[in-house]
């Protein structure tokens, strides 16, 4: 099985939901089947910051996309400042997003890795 970096970017994350695969604030639907993991560099988070990661997918091809995973990151991350998501098996209308909930806008570097 081949492993690749399907998407990557560096973006200043604000209170507007940021779609990672397109590196924009327009939430999209991806249909490239695969097993994906997201990596976030949270080095720049500081005390008082809260950022929210969300993963979206639909159950069947014709269904509406919904959130199936959400994770908040709060305050300075200390020595473990790189976060790696669980592996997700995705087929239909999937995407990943990042949003600042509170605190200061931060530049986040991210990568979406794909298996297969």
C-alpha positions, 0 to 999 in steps of 0.5 A: 500500500502506498502512503502519500501526502494528499493535502498540506498547507499552512494557514492563519486559523480564525473563527471562520471554519477552515476547510483543510483539503482546499486550504480555504474557508469554503467547506467542500465535499471530497469523494476520493476513497481512502484511509486518511490521517490528519497531522496538526502542528500546534506549536504556536498555541498559547494559554487562552487559545482553543481550536476545534478540529472536525471530521465530516462524512456521509453514511451513504453516497446520497446522504447529507454530510455530518460531523463524526469526530470533533477534538478541541485543543486548548492552551499551550501544548507543551512537549507534545505539540504535534497531533496525529488523528486516528485513521479514518476510512472515508468514501463519500462526502468527507472533509476536515476543518479547523476553527479558532473557538477563543484566543488569538488567530494562530498559524497552523501547519497541517498535513493530510496523509492517505493510505492506498 
